[in-house]
Structure formats: C-alpha cells, structure tokens
C-alpha cells in the first residue's frame, strides 16, 4: 500500500513513468552529510518520477497532514486521491524520510532522533 500511496503522488502530478527500487543493502557510516544519519544507512525504498520535478514546497505540503496537503493533492488532471496520505505514507517504513528533489536534499525527521542525535529528554 505504501508504494501505491507514493505512486499516487506521481499520478496526481501527471507522471508518465515511475521507477520503484527496493535496496536491501546497508552501508558503512563514512562520508555522511551528518553523523547522526548513520542509523539511516540501512535498506531503502527508492521512488523516482522520471518526467516531472516536484518543488520543495510541494514536497513539504505532501508531508504535512493539514490543509497544505489538501492543496498539494489537487490533481493536475482534476482527480481525487484514492489513498490520501501522500508522502506521509513513507513514515510507515521510516522515521527519517530523505528526498532528493532537483539539486536539493531534504531530510524529514519528525521525531528528531536522527538530526538531534537521539534521545534528548524531550517527551
């Protein structure tokens, strides 16, 4: 179902070709952008929309369970969502969503575990 949710994001944007890859490899903790991302070096699900480029604002909207998500899910073709969670669905598989859009790398870490270095006593 998660893959269907992510493919629906592409469908809403009129994507004609989508690639999905499950990478089960784990990588060493060298050459990381941030040392706290070491725990995110495990298996990954890669979804590529070949013929469209989402903006950073669209990505943020698609990870926001609010009115912004409703704005972002308005299909270019006038359709409605079937699954309705957009990129929020990815948080069923990961606590640290990483998105490469254009030349920008976005890291969504709602719990703060990865970018703040673990338990800081909050909560």
N, CA, C and O of each residue as an XYZ file, in Angstrom:
492
protein
N       0.818     -1.202      0.000
C       0.000      0.000      0.000
C       0.860      1.263      0.000
O       0.481      2.263     -0.610
N       1.998      1.234      0.666
C       2.866      2.411      0.718
C       3.333      2.792     -0.678
O       3.344      3.973     -1.028
N       3.718      1.808     -1.475
C       4.157      2.091     -2.841
C       3.007      2.704     -3.633
O       3.219      3.627     -4.419
N       1.797      2.201     -3.433
C       0.643      2.772     -4.132
C       0.414      4.224     -3.734
O       0.087      5.060     -4.577
N       0.585      4.521     -2.458
C       0.447      5.909     -1.987
C       1.465      6.809     -2.680
O       1.129      7.903     -3.134
N       2.708      6.344     -2.760
C       3.756      7.147     -3.378
C       3.544      7.286     -4.882
O       3.800      8.347     -5.452
N       3.082      6.228     -5.518
C       2.793      6.306     -6.956
C       1.617      7.242     -7.230
O       1.555      7.883     -8.279
N       0.697      7.312     -6.291
C      -0.428      8.221     -6.451
C       0.039      9.681     -6.485
O      -0.532     10.503     -7.202
N       1.066      9.993     -5.718
C       1.640     11.342     -5.754
C       2.069     11.667     -7.180
O       1.775     12.748     -7.690
N       2.760     10.736     -7.819
C       3.175     10.942     -9.206
C       1.999     11.049    -10.146
O       1.987     11.885    -11.050
N       1.011     10.205     -9.933
C      -0.186     10.240    -10.789
C      -0.887     11.592    -10.702
O      -1.358     12.120    -11.709
N      -0.951     12.152     -9.488
C      -1.592     13.455     -9.309
C      -0.846     14.546    -10.060
O      -1.432     15.563    -10.431
N       0.426     14.341    -10.282
C       1.257     15.322    -10.972
C       1.421     15.001    -12.454
O       2.188     15.667    -13.149
N       0.711     13.989    -12.944
C       0.750     13.661    -14.367
C       1.994     12.919    -14.811
O       2.353     12.963    -15.987
N       2.657     12.238    -13.888
C       3.866     11.490    -14.228
C       3.510     10.338    -15.156
O       2.524      9.634    -14.943
N       4.322     10.156    -16.184
C       4.099      9.074    -17.135
C       4.971      7.860    -16.847
O       4.626      6.745    -17.240
N       6.111      8.062    -16.158
C       6.996      6.948    -15.849
C       7.512      7.073    -14.419
O       8.034      8.112    -14.015
N       7.352      5.989    -13.667
C       7.826      5.913    -12.287
C       8.647      4.650    -12.120
O       8.260      3.583    -12.595
N       9.771      4.768    -11.449
C      10.582      3.592    -11.115
C      10.549      3.395     -9.610
O      10.598      4.357     -8.843
N      10.464      2.136     -9.196
C      10.472      1.785     -7.781
C      11.556      0.733     -7.585
O      11.609     -0.265     -8.304
N      12.421      0.972     -6.597
C      13.523      0.064     -6.330
C      13.625     -0.157     -4.828
O      13.627      0.801     -4.054
N      13.710     -1.408     -4.420
C      13.975     -1.750     -3.026
C      15.439     -2.132     -2.920
O      15.877     -3.108     -3.530
N      16.190     -1.373     -2.156
C      17.611     -1.618     -1.960
C      17.793     -2.162     -0.544
O      17.619     -1.432      0.432
N      18.138     -3.426     -0.434
C      18.266     -4.075      0.871
C      19.664     -3.944      1.481
O      19.923     -4.460      2.568
N      20.561     -3.252      0.776
C      21.938     -3.133      1.272
C      22.025     -2.176      2.465
O      21.198     -1.278      2.626
N      23.039     -2.393      3.285
C      23.400     -1.472      4.363
C      24.775     -0.929      4.036
O      25.612     -1.634      3.473
N      25.007      0.320      4.388
C      26.256      0.970      4.023
C      27.043      1.373      5.256
O      26.490      1.522      6.346
N      28.343      1.546      5.066
C      29.206      2.000      6.151
C      28.842      3.431      6.517
O      28.183      4.135      5.752
N      29.268      3.836      7.666
C      28.924      5.155      8.196
C      29.974      6.199      7.839
O      30.242      7.108      8.625
N      30.559      6.074      6.676
C      31.568      7.027      6.232
C      30.938      8.005      5.242
O      29.949      7.685      4.583
N      31.507      9.172      5.149
C      31.107     10.186      4.177
C      29.636     10.573      4.284
O      28.957     10.717      3.268
N      29.154     10.737      5.479
C      27.771     11.140      5.682
C      27.660     12.660      5.694
O      28.606     13.365      6.046
N      26.495     13.148      5.305
C      26.242     14.585      5.385
C      26.194     15.053      6.828
O      26.585     16.176      7.146
N      25.710     14.174      7.697
C      25.591     14.497      9.116
C      25.836     13.197      9.884
O      25.260     12.168      9.531
N      26.670     13.214     10.920
C      26.989     11.976     11.643
C      25.762     11.260     12.198
O      25.759     10.033     12.295
N      24.733     11.996     12.559
C      23.538     11.364     13.133
C      22.728     10.584     12.100
O      21.825      9.831     12.465
N      23.040     10.754     10.820
C      22.332     10.000      9.777
C      22.881      8.584      9.608
O      22.396      7.838      8.758
N      23.871      8.206     10.393
C      24.452      6.871     10.286
C      23.400      5.781     10.463
O      23.450      4.759      9.778
N      22.460      5.983     11.361
C      21.420      4.981     11.604
C      20.451      4.849     10.429
O      19.680      3.892     10.364
N      20.489      5.796      9.513
C      19.596      5.760      8.350
C      20.269      5.135      7.136
O      19.769      5.282      6.020
N      21.376      4.450      7.320
C      22.141      3.869      6.223
C      21.684      2.455      5.871
O      22.402      1.736      5.175
N      20.529      2.051      6.327
C      20.063      0.698      6.072
C      19.306      0.580      4.769
O      19.430      1.440      3.897
N      18.521     -0.480      4.625
C      17.731     -0.690      3.410
C      16.847      0.516      3.102
O      16.447      1.263      3.995
N      16.551      0.686      1.797
C      15.763      1.851      1.403
C      14.809      1.504      0.265
O      15.027      0.561     -0.496
N      13.760      2.287      0.176
C      12.820      2.221     -0.931
C      13.035      3.486     -1.747
O      12.932      4.594     -1.219
N      13.330      3.328     -3.014
C      13.634      4.434     -3.910
C      12.492      4.568     -4.905
O      12.143      3.605     -5.588
N      11.910      5.759     -4.989
C      10.842      6.035     -5.949
C      11.285      7.223     -6.777
O      11.600      8.283     -6.237
N      11.308      7.046     -8.092
C      11.754      8.107     -8.994
C      10.632      8.461     -9.972
O      10.106      7.591    -10.667
N      10.276      9.730    -10.018
C       9.340     10.242    -11.016
C      10.193     10.811    -12.149
O      10.833     11.849    -11.981
N      10.205     10.144    -13.291
C      11.140     10.482    -14.361
C      10.809     11.769    -15.112
O      11.720     12.490    -15.518
N       9.559     12.064    -15.300
C       9.216     13.154    -16.209
C       8.566     14.357    -15.533
O       7.865     15.136    -16.180
N       8.798     14.504    -14.243
C       8.311     15.695    -13.553
C       9.244     16.011    -12.397
O       9.942     15.132    -11.893
N       9.252     17.240    -11.991
C      10.072     17.662    -10.864
C       9.175     18.386     -9.878
O       8.638     19.453    -10.178
N       9.018     17.803     -8.706
C       8.238     18.456     -7.666
C       9.086     19.554     -7.035
O      10.305     19.415     -6.927
N       8.457     20.623     -6.626
C       9.180     21.691     -5.942
C       9.354     21.317     -4.468
O       8.671     20.428     -3.960
N      10.264     21.998     -3.798
C      10.463     21.778     -2.374
C       9.166     22.059     -1.624
O       8.806     21.322     -0.706
N       8.460     23.127     -2.012
C       7.186     23.455     -1.358
C       6.172     22.325     -1.518
O       5.449     22.011     -0.572
N       6.106     21.709     -2.704
C       5.182     20.593     -2.910
C       5.555     19.413     -2.022
O       4.676     18.771     -1.447
N       6.842     19.119     -1.903
C       7.287     18.011     -1.047
C       6.879     18.277      0.399
O       6.365     17.386      1.076
N       7.106     19.494      0.867
C       6.738     19.843      2.246
C       5.230     19.715      2.433
O       4.775     19.201      3.455
N       4.451     20.178      1.456
C       2.992     20.063      1.556
C       2.558     18.603      1.604
O       1.646     18.250      2.352
N       3.206     17.754      0.810
C       2.827     16.341      0.753
C       3.243     15.563      1.996
O       2.838     14.413      2.169
N       4.038     16.169      2.856
C       4.394     15.529      4.127
C       3.670     16.187      5.299
O       3.947     15.880      6.458
N       2.747     17.087      4.993
C       2.025     17.828      6.029
C       0.582     17.368      6.112
O      -0.187     17.617      5.184
N       0.190     16.707      7.184
C      -1.208     16.277      7.335
C      -2.077     17.452      7.764
O      -2.542     17.505      8.903
N      -2.294     18.389      6.854
C      -3.041     19.601      7.177
C      -3.690     20.144      5.916
O      -3.788     19.441      4.911
N      -4.125     21.373      5.965
C      -4.755     21.999      4.799
C      -3.782     22.090      3.640
O      -4.207     22.083      2.484
N      -2.464     22.176      3.919
C      -1.472     22.239      2.857
C      -1.478     20.954      2.039
O      -1.275     20.980      0.825
N      -1.712     19.830      2.711
C      -1.786     18.564      1.992
C      -2.964     18.572      1.029
O      -2.852     18.086     -0.097
N      -4.085     19.117      1.464
C      -5.254     19.192      0.596
C      -4.943     20.010     -0.652
O      -5.344     19.635     -1.754
N      -4.232     21.120     -0.490
C      -3.840     21.938     -1.633
C      -2.911     21.154     -2.556
O      -3.047     21.230     -3.777
N      -1.980     20.409     -1.992
C      -0.995     19.677     -2.781
C      -1.602     18.493     -3.512
O      -1.073     18.077     -4.542
N      -2.699     17.940     -3.007
C      -3.289     16.758     -3.624
C      -4.336     17.094     -4.667
O      -5.023     16.200     -5.161
N      -4.467     18.343     -5.004
C      -5.356     18.706     -6.097
C      -4.678     18.280     -7.383
O      -3.671     18.862     -7.788
N      -5.230     17.269     -8.021
C      -4.613     16.680     -9.201
C      -4.607     17.657    -10.364
O      -5.555     18.419    -10.556
N      -3.526     17.627    -11.141
C      -3.463     18.440    -12.355
C      -4.523     17.982    -13.343
O      -4.930     18.742    -14.222
N      -4.968     16.746    -13.199
C      -5.983     16.213    -14.092
C      -7.379     16.283    -13.472
O      -8.334     15.729    -14.016
N      -7.489     16.950    -12.361
C      -8.798     17.139    -11.748
C      -9.289     15.981    -10.917
O     -10.432     16.003    -10.460
N      -8.474     14.972    -10.704
C      -8.906     13.802     -9.946
C      -8.777     13.990     -8.455
O      -8.283     15.009     -7.973
N      -9.233     12.982     -7.734
C      -9.125     12.990     -6.277
C      -8.245     11.825     -5.854
O      -8.093     10.851     -6.591
N      -7.676     11.927     -4.686
C      -6.820     10.856     -4.195
C      -7.637      9.640     -3.809
O      -8.769      9.764     -3.342
N      -7.055      8.452     -4.006
C      -7.702      7.207     -3.586
C      -7.185      6.788     -2.216
O      -7.933      6.244     -1.403
N      -5.922      7.038     -1.967
C      -5.307      6.575     -0.728
C      -5.197      7.712      0.277
O      -5.484      7.522      1.458
N      -4.785      8.892     -0.179
C      -4.911     10.096      0.608
C      -3.828     10.483      1.587
O      -3.985     11.481      2.291
N      -2.724      9.734      1.668
C      -1.708     10.110      2.650
C      -0.460     10.716      2.031
O       0.386     11.236      2.758
N      -0.320     10.667      0.720
C       0.838     11.260      0.068
C       2.140     10.733      0.638
O       2.276      9.537      0.897
N       3.090     11.623      0.830
C       4.395     11.214      1.353
C       4.352     10.837      2.824
O       5.301     10.240      3.332
N       3.278     11.170      3.514
C       3.148     10.752      4.919
C       3.157      9.231      5.026
O       3.539      8.681      6.058
N       2.737      8.553      3.959
C       2.736      7.093      3.961
C       4.135      6.535      4.153
O       4.293      5.443      4.700
N       5.148      7.262      3.716
C       6.527      6.784      3.837
C       6.941      6.599      5.291
O       7.841      5.811      5.586
N       6.289      7.321      6.201
C       6.656      7.210      7.612
C       6.198      5.888      8.226
O       6.503      5.619      9.388
N       5.472      5.055      7.475
C       5.198      3.693      7.924
C       6.449      2.838      7.814
O       6.609      1.858      8.543
N       7.342      3.218      6.889
C       8.554      2.439      6.647
C       9.787      3.053      7.282
O      10.759      2.348      7.549
N       9.764      4.351      7.527
C      10.959      5.018      8.015
C      10.609      6.110      9.012
O       9.517      6.678      8.977
N      11.539      6.390      9.885
C      11.396      7.530     10.785
C      12.163      8.728     10.253
O      12.089      9.821     10.814
N      12.908      8.517      9.155
C      13.748      9.573      8.585
C      13.596      9.550      7.067
O      14.355      8.874      6.373
N      12.619     10.285      6.558
C      12.360     10.351      5.124
C      13.396     11.263      4.477
O      13.611     12.390      4.923
N      14.027     10.769      3.433
C      15.033     11.543      2.704
C      14.585     11.675      1.258
O      14.249     10.684      0.610
N      14.581     12.904      0.755
C      14.071     13.190     -0.577
C      15.111     14.004     -1.332
O      15.625     15.000     -0.823
N      15.414     13.573     -2.546
C      16.268     14.338     -3.443
C      15.360     14.946     -4.491
O      14.729     14.223     -5.263
N      15.288     16.259     -4.526
C      14.423     16.954     -5.472
C      15.253     18.040     -6.145
O      15.744     18.967     -5.500
N      15.397     17.899     -7.470
C      16.270     18.834     -8.170
C      17.671     18.701     -7.610
O      18.212     17.597     -7.545
N      18.258     19.799     -7.210
C      19.588     19.770     -6.619
C      19.576     19.866     -5.110
O      20.607     20.151     -4.501
N      18.418     19.631     -4.490
C      18.312     19.775     -3.038
C      18.019     18.434     -2.373
O      17.262     17.613     -2.889
N      18.638     18.240     -1.216
C      18.452     17.033     -0.419
C      17.681     17.421      0.834
O      18.147     18.236      1.630
N      16.499     16.835      1.004
C      15.636     17.149      2.142
C      15.601     15.966      3.102
O      15.514     14.814      2.677
N      15.670     16.255      4.383
C      15.583     15.214      5.408
C      14.432     15.581      6.336
O      14.429     16.651      6.943
N      13.453     14.681      6.439
C      12.313     14.873      7.331
C      12.499     13.927      8.511
O      12.491     12.706      8.351
N      12.663     14.496      9.677
C      12.929     13.739     10.897
C      11.975     14.230     11.984
O      12.397     14.938     12.899
N      10.689     13.863     11.895
C       9.704     14.392     12.845
C      10.009     14.098     14.310
O       9.660     14.891     15.184
N      10.649     12.982     14.585
C      10.935     12.636     15.978
C      12.190     13.327     16.499
O      12.402     13.411     17.708
N      13.021     13.821     15.584
C      14.266     14.442     15.993
C      15.350     13.443     16.358
O      16.426     13.844     16.804
N      15.098     12.170     16.182
C      16.046     11.133     16.581
C      17.337     11.200     15.769
O      18.426     11.074     16.329
N      17.227     11.392     14.474
C      18.395     11.334     13.598
C      19.194     12.635     13.589
O      20.418     12.605     13.707
N      18.534     13.748     13.454
C      19.255     15.012     13.298
C      19.659     15.655     14.618
O      20.549     16.505     14.650
N      19.009     15.254     15.706
C      19.401     15.774     17.019
C      20.228     14.779     17.805
O      20.657     15.065     18.923
N      20.452     13.619     17.230
C      21.347     12.653     17.869
C      20.711     11.775     18.903
O      21.384     11.351     19.844
N      19.432     11.482     18.767
C      18.803     10.544     19.692
C      18.033     11.207     20.804
O      17.610     12.358     20.694
N      17.860     10.474     21.861
C      17.027     10.915     22.971
C      17.642     12.116     23.675
O      18.734     12.039     24.238
N      16.913     13.224     23.627
C      17.407     14.418     24.311
C      16.555     14.762     25.528
O      16.641     15.860     26.079
N      15.737     13.803     25.929
C      14.928     14.020     27.117
C      13.610     14.671     26.846
O      12.829     14.876     27.775
N      13.323     15.011     25.593
C      12.042     15.641     25.258
C      10.997     14.557     25.137
O      11.269     13.508     24.552
N       9.818     14.776     25.666
C       8.720     13.822     25.504
C       8.586     12.994     26.654
O       7.710     12.130     26.693
